[in-house]
Amino acid sequence: MELSDANLQTLTEYLKKTLDPDPAIRRPAEKFLESVEGSQNYPLLLLTLLEKSQENVIKVCASVTFKNYIKRNWRIVEDELNKICESDRIAIKANIVPLMLSSPEQIQKQLSDAISIIGREDFPQKWPDLLTEMVNRFQSGDFHVINGVLRTAHSLFKRYRHEFKSNELWTEIKLVLDAFALPLTNLFKATIELCSTHANDASALKVLFSSLILIAKLFYSLNFQDLPEFFEDNMETWMTNFHSLLTLDNKLLQTDDEEEAGLLELLKSQICDNAALYAQKYDEEFQPYLPRFVTAIWNLLVTTGQEVKYDLLVSNAIQFLASVCERPHYKHLFEDQNTLTSICEKVIVPNMEFRAADEEAFEDNSEEYIRRDLEGSDIDTRRRAACDLVRGLCKFFEGPVTGIFSGYVNSMLQEYAKNPSVNWKHKDAAIYLVTSLASKAQTQKHGITQANELVNLTEFFVNHIQPDLKSASVNEFPVLKADGIKYIMIFRNQVPKEQLLVSIPLLINHLQAESIVVHTYAAHALERLFTMRGTNNTTLITAAEMAPFVEVLLTNLFKALTLPGSSENEYIMKAIMRSFSLLQESIIPYIPSVITQLTQKLLAVSKNPSKPHFNHYMFESICLSIRITCKANPDAVGSFEEALFMVFTEILQNDVQEFIPYVFQVMSLLLEMHKNEIPSSYMALFPHLLQPVLWERTGNIPPLVRLLQAYLERGANTIASAAADKIPGLLGVFQKLIASKANDHQGFYLLNSIIEHMPPASVDQYRKQIFILLFQRLQNSKTTKFIKSFLVFINLYCIKYGALALQEIFDSIQPKMFGMVLEKIIIPEIQKVSGQVEKKICAVGITKILTECPPMMDTEYTKLWTPLLQALIGLFELPEDDTIPDEEHFIDIEDTPGYQTAFSQLAFAGKKEHDPVGQMVNNPRIHLAQSLHKLSTACPGRVPSMLSTSLNAEALQYLQGYLQAASVTLL
């Protein structure tokens, strides 16, 4: 694509169309942009548009498109097409920083993100002048430019907060500190001076405080991994200024908005974070400053109101206290009973209250409320912070703290009892207090794993939680219902099983509650209870115990999906999946209605898939319905195909990318259920599965390979007779996969199925070419993963076609090739093979080479006979060799570049492990002994003499054991 006005015009028109709400206009425009993004100059055209376009909406759209393009394509992935040519990469890096700095803020943010994506890959090696270019702009004095630089530096350096320690990371951080720490400190001091100069100028203060927030965030990132020497030397400057900013109160910076945090709150909460970081990680160096920070933050907490805009500030301030009170040498600051009472009274209890804003979120923004409350999402709430502070204080002061709070809990419950409809918030706070007091250690998977001995959880459950859940109306006091259900969920390991069984019908009943939070919690609680493990690793709650509730459980779960706001509720769908898994054949009578409802839901969401977890559990539930029903009645597979194929066809025709990998997995499961030939409906689809476009998407590869394997297992003869012209296409897929380091194992899965199932005559003409392709790949890039797969394949080939055929095909490619493969690959590498079935295939294959290949006995290959036997005994007896050469540690199989539909494995579509030599050989060691016996009968005296001359003593001892076990001797 040339940098021409015509192309800029075309691009403008297509970008406009991508904003159209009508999918008929939007989708083709998106497809067009996708089709041209590999062209040279495409990114430069986007940058030109966002710089020169007259329409703001096009500028913004071009900047977002550019950022997503960089996100998808900048990273160079081995074996995959590099979509950005080198000249474009150079031009982008040369122009993007000045362009970002001169753009309005909305566009500046997008370009800043793009720079950090490029920086993640190219900085510092391939983009050495980025830092200098940025630091030089600090001198400009223009805070629009300075904030652009700071914003970019923040998005570039914030990854230091969660990267693993490594020499590379240290080197990079050192480079950044050398160039950046001093200018940043000077900028920090200068900005603070400007704040006092412009103390009465509101608009100047806004810009300056935006800079200070970014500077404080950069301080956190640069200090996260370790305390840099520079910052240790300049701690006085930073901490004194941070402290004075914490106590600053400028009326001009206060906002009227009760919801949105203002600049002052954001800055103070970041400073609390920075102080907590130093208190936790560098407490020795930070000790001189700690008392004044504790005082300042304490005053901040006592004087800050309950408005939502202060939430982040308050939760960060409380987290600071929590991190300090857990450290043994700050214990003395909290020891006094009055101090503890004061913290409980002034900080913890007020921040546990359920405020009007929480009530509003509960009713009107339930998805966000659930995310915060159930999943503990990163948005720190006051309650979560107060809860952490309680846990922190309990570390050293469990007795006194429990004592202080028990009084509060009792008085709150008494207040509630006086007038429940008015005082229900008192009970809510009491439940929250009990929960935070009792839970010492918690995991998402198991709930509370360690509890405070001083709190009687079962008694509280029976007296205060159950009555709420047993009340006649499921819609009364929804917040208390949600609290009660959450209590069951959290303390499921502490409350006795009989109480859990009493709770199950109550939870099923609450699936009908109108409140989204209540019916979601009920579904989530059931799902968690159904996964609990009892003794001998079975589920704690059995299908028999659930028998009386099956119908009402399934009815209410599916009804809950029709309640307003829950049509794609992932918790309900996960509970459906888990119920199927627990109940097994008890659900069979309900399958006809269940599968109809699941199919209708699938059809509805395939129009616009937006909830990945919901979709995943929906497909899992479909797989479970198929498995459970067909296990009891294999012929039922036809009725599932009838129900599902219409929707599947629509998904494939409309190219619903998110669902295609799932559809292939469900189809594999259905096809594997067929006992005889492949039905014609599947054969009609077969040619379409070989289309190259399907294989372009990495997410499709694993499920497509499995589906083709199912075709080969069930219908190899049909393919050979009715679709022989498609065999080259099948081998073309193998050739594409084998060329990629990331997907070569998938290529071998396919090849192994071809060798195992296809009639030999149908692949005869292609065999030699297959081996040549494998050898070319071995020469070009030999990886451990490839070698392991290659070893399994040649041994499978040997089992299927015979050892002599293997030797002949190798030697027909190049004389003496067979010996080279034995000497250079099989003997030294066989120890690397992993997996029971894979090892067995190799053992049987090598046994055949040793005992059924005449050239091994009477040509120059004979010298390899004993080393090969020694290697085989090693495979049986030595531990697996799992070492990986250094340069291969970075090949990550499932590491697909972002944005593409990643492959999500359906657990319940899982494939049973298939053992191609299962019927032929049960115990490979005994099989070796019997085969050696047979060989020694054919040529008496040869085998014992070869063994006695060169097999080492230990191996010989093992071999004697095999011969004894098989009751045979060598002649």
Secondary structure, DSSP 8 states (H G I E B T S, - for coil): --S-HHHHHHHHHHHHHHT-S-HHHHHHHHHHHHHHTTSTTHHHHHHHHHHH-S-HHHHHHHHHHHHHHHHHHSS--TTS---S-HHHHHHHHHHHHHHHHHS-HHHHHHHHHHHHHHHHHHTTTT-TTHHHHHHHGGGG--HHHHHHHHHHHHHHHGGGGT----HHHHHHHHHHHHHHHHHHHHHHHHHHHHHHHTTT-HHHHHHHHHHHHHHHHHHHHHHHSS--HHHHHTHHHHHHHHHHHHT---GGG--S-SSS--HHHHHHHHHHHHHHHHHHH-HHHHGGGHHHHHHHHHHHHHH--S-GGGHHHHHHHHHHHHHHHTSGGGGGGT-SHHHHHHHIIIIIHHHHS--HHHHHHHHH-HHHHHHHHHH--SS--HHHHHHHHHHHHHHHHHHHHHHHHHHHHHHHHHHHHH-HHHHHHHHHHHHHHHHHHHEEEEETTTEEEEE-TTS-HHHHIIIIIHHHHHSS-TTSSHHHHHHHHHHHHHTTTTS-HHHHHHHHHHHHHHTT-SSHHHHHHHHHHHHHHHH-B-GGGSBSS-HHHHGGGHHHHHHHHHHHTTSTT-TT-HHHHHHHHHHHHHHGGGGGGGHHHHHHHHHHHHHHHTTS---HHHHHHHHHHHHHHHHHHHHH-GGGHHHHHHHHHHHHHHHHHTT-TTTHHHHHHHHHHHHHH--SS--HHHHHHHHHHT-HHHHHSGGGHHHHHHHHHHHHHHHHHHHHHH-GGGHHHHHHHHHHHHT-TTTHHHHHHHHHHHHHHS-HHHHGGGHHHHHHHHHHHHHH---HHHHHHHHHHHHHHHHHH-HHHHHHHHHHHSTTHHHHHIIIIIHHHGGG--SHHHHHHHHHHHHHHHHS-THHHHSGGGGGHHHHHHHHHHHHHS-------GGGTT--TT---TTS------GGG------TTTTT-S-HHHHHHHHHHHHHHHSTTHHHHHHHHHS-HHHHHHHHHHHHHTT----
